[in-house]
Amino acid sequence: MGKKMWSDESLGTSGLACLSCHANYEMLNLDRNQNFPHFVNMTGDVVTLDQMINYCMLNPMKGKQFEKNSKELTAMAAYFRSYRMQYLRDKRK
């Protein structure tokens, strides 16, 4: 579910999906080896992964934030973690 949502441009009204900004691991600063929560320049604050997902939903994607503990938010967070793990595996090759 999270993988499908990662590329779903209909989640917001801007025509963007997570994949629009983060294809091929771009703009995620994955080389910094930092887990959430951490400071994110785009938000100007320390945020959790769930907060970052909802920030992107509201701002770049111009959609609605996910409810706390919703299956959608959980799916997006789980997919982000697997996406990050795949990046780390690909980097080792």
Phi and psi in degrees as GROMACS dihedral restraints (atoms count N, CA, C in turn):
[ dihedral_restraints ]
;  ai    aj    ak    al  type     phi  dphi    fc
    3     4     5     6     1   -62.8    20    10
    4     5     6     7     1   -40.0    20    10
    6     7     8     9     1   -62.6    20    10
    7     8     9    10     1   -41.9    20    10
    9    10    11    12     1   -64.4    20    10
   10    11    12    13     1   -42.7    20    10
   12    13    14    15     1   -65.7    20    10
   13    14    15    16     1   -32.7    20    10
   15    16    17    18     1   -57.0    20    10
   16    17    18    19     1   -30.1    20    10
   18    19    20    21     1  -110.3    20    10
   19    20    21    22     1    11.1    20    10
   21    22    23    24     1   -88.2    20    10
   22    23    24    25     1   103.3    20    10
   24    25    26    27     1   -73.1    20    10
   25    26    27    28     1   -12.3    20    10
   27    28    29    30     1   -85.2    20    10
   28    29    30    31     1    -0.1    20    10
   30    31    32    33     1   -69.4    20    10
   31    32    33    34     1   -21.3    20    10
   33    34    35    36     1  -134.4    20    10
   34    35    36    37     1  -171.0    20    10
   36    37    38    39     1  -110.4    20    10
   37    38    39    40     1    -0.2    20    10
   39    40    41    42     1   -85.6    20    10
   40    41    42    43     1    -9.5    20    10
   42    43    44    45     1    83.9    20    10
   43    44    45    46     1     7.5    20    10
   45    46    47    48     1  -102.2    20    10
   46    47    48    49     1   152.1    20    10
   48    49    50    51     1  -125.3    20    10
   49    50    51    52     1   168.5    20    10
   51    52    53    54     1   -53.1    20    10
   52    53    54    55     1   -42.0    20    10
   54    55    56    57     1   -62.2    20    10
   55    56    57    58     1   -25.6    20    10
   57    58    59    60     1   -59.5    20    10
   58    59    60    61     1   -39.6    20    10
   60    61    62    63     1  -100.3    20    10
   61    62    63    64     1   -19.6    20    10
   63    64    65    66     1  -122.6    20    10
   64    65    66    67     1    25.9    20    10
   66    67    68    69     1   -64.3    20    10
   67    68    69    70     1   142.9    20    10
   69    70    71    72     1    54.4    20    10
   70    71    72    73     1    34.8    20    10
   72    73    74    75     1    68.4    20    10
   73    74    75    76     1    16.0    20    10
   75    76    77    78     1   -68.5    20    10
   76    77    78    79     1   149.2    20    10
   78    79    80    81     1    58.7    20    10
   79    80    81    82     1    25.0    20    10
   81    82    83    84     1  -108.8    20    10
   82    83    84    85     1    -5.8    20    10
   84    85    86    87     1    53.4    20    10
   85    86    87    88     1    40.8    20    10
   87    88    89    90     1   -70.3    20    10
   88    89    90    91     1   -16.9    20    10
   90    91    92    93     1   -72.3    20    10
   91    92    93    94     1   -14.7    20    10
   93    94    95    96     1   -76.6    20    10
   94    95    96    97     1    -8.8    20    10
   96    97    98    99     1    51.4    20    10
   97    98    99   100     1    49.0    20    10
   99   100   101   102     1  -121.4    20    10
  100   101   102   103     1   138.5    20    10
  102   103   104   105     1   -97.2    20    10
  103   104   105   106     1   162.5    20    10
  105   106   107   108     1   -79.5    20    10
  106   107   108   109     1   147.7    20    10
  108   109   110   111     1   -77.6    20    10
  109   110   111   112     1   150.8    20    10
  111   112   113   114     1  -158.6    20    10
  112   113   114   115     1   168.1    20    10
  114   115   116   117     1   -71.7    20    10
  115   116   117   118     1   132.5    20    10
  117   118   119   120     1  -121.9    20    10
  118   119   120   121     1   119.8    20    10
  120   121   122   123     1   -55.0    20    10
  121   122   123   124     1   -41.5    20    10
  123   124   125   126     1   -59.6    20    10
  124   125   126   127     1   -33.9    20    10
  126   127   128   129     1   -94.1    20    10
  127   128   129   130     1   -22.1    20    10
  129   130   131   132     1    73.5    20    10
  130   131   132   133     1    22.8    20    10
  132   133   134   135     1  -154.8    20    10
  133   134   135   136     1   170.2    20    10
  135   136   137   138     1   -84.2    20    10
  136   137   138   139     1   126.7    20    10
  138   139   140   141     1  -132.9    20    10
  139   140   141   142     1   155.8    20    10
  141   142   143   144     1   -84.3    20    10
  142   143   144   145     1   168.9    20    10
  144   145   146   147     1   -61.0    20    10
  145   146   147   148     1   -44.0    20    10
  147   148   149   150     1   -60.5    20    10
  148   149   150   151     1   -40.8    20    10
  150   151   152   153     1   -65.4    20    10
  151   152   153   154     1   -38.2    20    10
  153   154   155   156     1   -66.1    20    10
  154   155   156   157     1   -42.5    20    10
  156   157   158   159     1   -59.9    20    10
  157   158   159   160     1   -46.8    20    10
  159   160   161   162     1   -68.4    20    10
  160   161   162   163     1   -32.6    20    10
  162   163   164   165     1   -59.4    20    10
  163   164   165   166     1   -47.4    20    10
  165   166   167   168     1   -65.9    20    10
  166   167   168   169     1   -37.0    20    10
  168   169   170   171     1   -60.9    20    10
  169   170   171   172     1   -43.7    20    10
  171   172   173   174     1   -77.0    20    10
  172   173   174   175     1   -36.1    20    10
  174   175   176   177     1   -98.7    20    10
  175   176   177   178     1   -81.1    20    10
  177   178   179   180     1   -59.4    20    10
  178   179   180   181     1   -38.7    20    10
  180   181   182   183     1   -86.6    20    10
  181   182   183   184     1   -16.2    20    10
  183   184   185   186     1    55.2    20    10
  184   185   186   187     1    46.5    20    10
  186   187   188   189     1  -117.4    20    10
  187   188   189   190     1  -160.4    20    10
  189   190   191   192     1  -104.6    20    10
  190   191   192   193     1   144.6    20    10
  192   193   194   195     1   -71.5    20    10
  193   194   195   196     1   156.2    20    10
  195   196   197   198     1   -82.1    20    10
  196   197   198   199     1   148.1    20    10
  198   199   200   201     1   -66.8    20    10
  199   200   201   202     1   144.6    20    10
  201   202   203   204     1   -57.0    20    10
  202   203   204   205     1   135.0    20    10
  204   205   206   207     1    65.1    20    10
  205   206   207   208     1    17.2    20    10
  207   208   209   210     1   -75.8    20    10
  208   209   210   211     1   158.7    20    10
  210   211   212   213     1   -65.8    20    10
  211   212   213   214     1   -30.6    20    10
  213   214   215   216     1   -67.2    20    10
  214   215   216   217     1   -46.5    20    10
  216   217   218   219     1   -65.7    20    10
  217   218   219   220     1   -41.1    20    10
  219   220   221   222     1   -63.4    20    10
  220   221   222   223     1   -41.2    20    10
  222   223   224   225     1   -64.7    20    10
  223   224   225   226     1   -42.5    20    10
  225   226   227   228     1   -65.1    20    10
  226   227   228   229     1   -42.6    20    10
  228   229   230   231     1   -64.8    20    10
  229   230   231   232     1   -42.6    20    10
  231   232   233   234     1   -64.0    20    10
  232   233   234   235     1   -41.6    20    10
  234   235   236   237     1   -67.0    20    10
  235   236   237   238     1   -40.6    20    10
  237   238   239   240     1   -56.7    20    10
  238   239   240   241     1   -45.2    20    10
  240   241   242   243     1   -61.9    20    10
  241   242   243   244     1   -41.6    20    10
  243   244   245   246     1   -69.6    20    10
  244   245   246   247     1   -34.7    20    10
  246   247   248   249     1   -62.8    20    10
  247   248   249   250     1   -43.5    20    10
  249   250   251   252     1   -65.2    20    10
  250   251   252   253     1   -41.3    20    10
  252   253   254   255     1   -64.7    20    10
  253   254   255   256     1   -38.7    20    10
  255   256   257   258     1   -64.2    20    10
  256   257   258   259     1   -39.6    20    10
  258   259   260   261     1   -58.1    20    10
  259   260   261   262     1   -47.3    20    10
  261   262   263   264     1   -63.2    20    10
  262   263   264   265     1   -38.7    20    10
  264   265   266   267     1   -66.0    20    10
  265   266   267   268     1   -44.8    20    10
  267   268   269   270     1   -64.7    20    10
  268   269   270   271     1   -34.6    20    10
  270   271   272   273     1   -65.9    20    10
  271   272   273   274     1   -32.9    20    10
  273   274   275   276     1   -73.0    20    10
  274   275   276   277     1   -19.9    20    10
